[in-house]
């Protein structure tokens, strides 16, 4: 196996991707930052002195992905079509799990962009929390999966070959189980239940396959969710509001793949 970033003389150079065919490419990376339990509690409660830690780290990660070519010398400048950075607070392990997904249709992959997004998001978490905890430790930054390109798909480890299960909790009426997440690269709708809906249903966020909608609108999404679990029938209550990509919406609002749909009561605390 040869290293493509070395020319015949062994010198580093940027790979010419001009003759490659364009394809849909996606990469997902993850990492973790460990901290003291008291620091994690302050983070969860929004009581750290620098303000909204997770929002700042998310923006930093997205910005870093877009500027990866300025940080890693031989990376290409890419027109990314999507960058998402997500966090999961793990009280049991006293850490924050960080994940990033990057996507484009182009001639080269986005693995470095996803890894850079995770790295900078973790560094930003450290910066935002270091006033109360300098013992934090960043680690386990790695590529989870990638799709597209001549080299084919990659999934880290045997467990990654199957879609990850949806993590649900116990709601006021019991556990909600919606199966598994969408397979990587599959068009999905990202659904969020906020405030008391999250408590009532026991699920805060879920991705559902776009191709399974009976109709490509909010009404079709509600029907699909209700077919998965009858408790989602409550989304049709008159007092439940809906927003698509942070814009207020109704049952007839059309949906496209990768939309974010939020359901929430008239007054919500986030």
C-alpha positions, 0 to 999 in steps of 0.5 A, a space after each residue: 500500500 502506498 501513501 497518496 500524499 507522497 510523490 515518487 521522490 517521497 515529498 509531501 504533496 496535495 493529491 490531484 482529485 480533478 479526475 475523480 468522479 463526484 459521489 455522495 460522501 459522508 463521515 462520522 467521528 466521535 470523541 469524549 471529554 472526561 471531567 469531574 462530576 461537579 463540572 458535568 453537573 454545572 454544564 448540565 444546569 447551564 451554570 458555568 461562568 462562560 455561558 452556553 457551553 454546548 452551543 459554543 462548542 457546537 458552533 466551534 466544531 462546525 466552523 472548524 470542519 469548514 476550515 479544515 483545509 486551513 489547519 491540515 496542510 494537504 486537505 482540500 477546501 471542500 463545499 460541505 453540504 452538512 455539518 452536525 455536532 452533537 453532545 451526550 452527557 454521561 453522568 455515570 462515566 462523568 464525561 461528554 460524548 461528542 460526535 460529528 457528521 460531515 457530508 458533501 457530493 464531491 471528489 474527496 472524502 470528509 473524514 478529516 472534516 469530521 475528526 477536526 469538528 470533534 477535536 475542536 468541539 472537545 477543545 472548546 468544551 475544555 476552554 469553556 469549563 477550565 475555570 472550574 476544572 483543569 483536570 479534564 481529559 480529552 480522548 478516544 477521538 476516532 472515525 466511526 464510519 464513512 461512505 462513498 468514494 472509490 475505497 468504499 464504505 468503512 465502519 469501525 468494529 463489528 458493532 458498527 455494522 448494525 444501526 445503533 439502537 435509539 436510546 430512549 428513557 422512561 416516560 410518565 407512561 412507560 418506555 418508548 421503543 422505536 427500533 433502530 436509527 436510520 442507516 448511515 446515508 439513508 435519508 431521514 427526518 430528525 424529530 425532537 420532542 421538547 419540554 413536557 412532551 419529552 418527559 411524557 413520551 420518554 424520548 427527546 430525539 429520534 431519526 425516522 426514515 424519510 422514505 417510510 412517510 405516507 405523505 411528505 408532510 408533517 401529517 405523514 410524519 405524525 402518522 408514521 410516529 403513531 404507527 411506531 408507538 400509539 403514544 405519539 397520537 398525542 402529537 395531534 392534540 391542538 395544544 402541541 405546536 410544530 416547527 420545521 427547521 425552526 420555522 412554525 409549521 402545520 400538518 400540511 407543511 412539506 418535508 424533505 430529507 434531512 429536515 429537523 422537526 420539533 414538537 413542543 407545548 406552547 411554553 417550553 423551556 428548551 
